[in-house]
Amino acid sequence: GERPASVESTNKLFEKPAGRQELFNAVAIPSEWSVVPGAGNAQVLKLRIALVGSGEAGAVRELNLDLSKSTDIKDIQAVHVYYDGQTARGVNREKLLTVDKVKNGKITCTIPENKIKKLNHGINYFRVTCDISPDAGTGNIIQAEISSFKLGGEEVRPVMSQGCIPQEIVPSSGLNPDIVTILDWNI
């Protein structure tokens, strides 16, 4: 058969943007995966930042994390922040910081100068994980939100994904022979 003729697009929305890099949007996406007591690096949320422009790259310098809606803040032993690059499932994630001894639900995570990442045009991902206490209460909820972050010198409030099921602490099938985990996801 004949191939259709190609037509050059003149739509400005599909041009590679030039000029100063600007924020298109930022969305915080909570994890819906259950966690077990004693879990290390349990993902609690992702931050997806979309930037347009090929000019000077922006950088995230600070995240303001809110864990105050969690059932018991003592269930969280530490918080870790990673940069995942431009893929949602970044296998080459880079740890930016750890906050040990979580004392209250509001945490300012300041990224050290030597760990600040210049963001790329397009989508950029950050991951927030927690170490869950071995004594964490089953049935308790871990709920994380990013109230704001600093992009360059500007404070940005990301949109929180809505309708997500809370992340629950569930009994470990490895510690109790009467529990079998088939699919450990809150769906």
VENRATA-V175856 format. One record per run of one state. SS is the DSSP state (hx for helix, st for strand, lp for the rest). FROM is the first residue (numbers start at 1). TO is the last residue. If there is no record, write none. Layout:
SS_FROM_TO, SS_FROM_TO
This chain:
lp_1_11, hx_12_14, lp_15_21, st_22_30, lp_31_32, st_33_33, lp_34_34, st_35_36, lp_37_41, st_42_52, lp_53_58, st_59_66, lp_67_72, hx_73_75, st_76_85, lp_86_93, st_94_100, lp_101_105, st_106_110, lp_111_112, hx_113_115, lp_116_117, st_118_118, lp_119_121, st_122_132, lp_133_140, st_141_142, lp_143_144, st_145_151, lp_152_153, st_154_156, lp_157_158, st_159_160, lp_161_166, st_167_170, lp_171_184, st_185_185, lp_186_187
